[in-house]
Amino acid sequence: MIETRTLDCGLTLLVEPISSVASCSIHWLVPAGNAYENSDRIGVSTVLSEMLFRGAGSRDSRKLSNDMDKLGLERDGGVSGPHAWLMGSVLAQYLDPALELLTDVICAPSLPSEALPACKSLSQQAIESLADEPQQEVMLHVRRRHRAEPFNRSGYGYTDVIESVSTEELTDFWKAGFVPGNSFLGLAGAVDADSVAKRLDSLLAGWSGNRAEPEVLKPAIAGHGHLSRDSSQVHLGMGWNAPRAGEDDAILERIATRILGGSTSGRLFTEVRQRRSLCYSVSAVYRARRDEGLVSLYAGTTPERAAETLEVCRQEIERMSAGVEQEEFDRAMIGLRGGTVFNGERTQARAAALVGDQYSLGRVRTMEDRLGELDEITLEGLNEYLARRVSPVPTVVTVGPEPIGADFEEETPLCHP
């Protein structure tokens, strides 16, 4: 039974006790993501996420790290869209002191000026590493073109902002966004809802504040883009609109995308890679968010095969409107049920799903709820959806030596203004 509480400070607490595990995972969202940054200061939240663990409360950076390690607390943090996030996993007997440490990180980070150069350096290194992750890079370019500003930003920030950000600017951004209003805290594992709520009310006493949600600043660019790079490969990314989270068609799109390119038995892999040998990698994934849904497709190929790869991918996307076969449907359903169960058995995934559901849907779902949604889908219902679905209009970006069409506009580097 998942329990939802509103704590005294206004924080939304979501707790899913799981009796079969000996650990507990924590996932915390606060309204301090890069969507809140000023358009000329994209990167402040990136550096702030590096600074959060550099001391908190009465502990300096070394003591905070040592105290977390003594508990075996696995932790991480970052920024994405409207939220900054922090996660942790710990054995259940150490949950209480772990929550004390994490609440200090959220509510009382030190943000020491002497740590700023190192955090800037780490943020710059992350940007430089993108050249070694071309699949991730091209999909971030697709996101930048396909989504509206400010929801199209990456978590890497801009190099000039990272170089110039000050501790005062970081402090101001933290004060504005690390507030309980519109924040969500999920815990999944060996945890008791009553006791953890009481403990958090004590730890968070005096924490206050709210923040309005970010608004669209500019419409999406969409269209086709190309980033020139001296390479023997072409990295092709596509993105197109899909149902939002909470829409009845969202579960149908999830199944359809699985059949299209969610596994090595999907149509893209079979037709583009196996039969035609056009690329060495191809896949598609669907993500449903509160305000929009997006299907993303990636293919890695060579300059000589890039144009044909794009054309065949488009053909396979269009061919979905003719419907799918029973064997494809059955295979996809088994894979989705398996993935649902596997994630349901991982406390980290469950804690993240709690806050994700609450933000996107306004409610939470158990693993049984998710399986029940799949059980209601039939082949006939899926094919009816595919027949009436509006033909996708993909945004396309390539990274490689030459553009593959006259309508491909020049892309600017991802992390430079």
Secondary structure, 3 states (H helix, E strand, C coil): CCEEEECCCCCEEEEEECCCCCEEEEEEEECCCHHHCCCCCCCHHHHHHHHCCCEECCEEHHHHHHHHHHCCCEEEEEEECCEEEEEEEEEHHHHHHHHHHHHHHHHCECCCHHHHHHHHHHHHHHHHHHHHCHHHHHHHHHHHHHCCECCCCCCCCCHHHHHHCCHHHHHHHHHHHCCCCCCEEEEEECCCHHHHHHHHHHHCCCCCCCCCCCCCCECCCCCEEEEECCCCCEEEEEEEEECCCCCCCHHHHHHHHHHHHCCCCCHHHHHHHHHCCCEEEEEEEEEECCCCEEEEEEEEECCCCHHHHHHHHHHHHHHHHHCCCHHHHHHHHHHHHHHHHHHHCCHHHHHHHHHHHHHHHCCCCCHHHHHHHHHCCCHHHHHHHHHHCCCCCCEEEEEECCCCCCCCEECCCCCCC
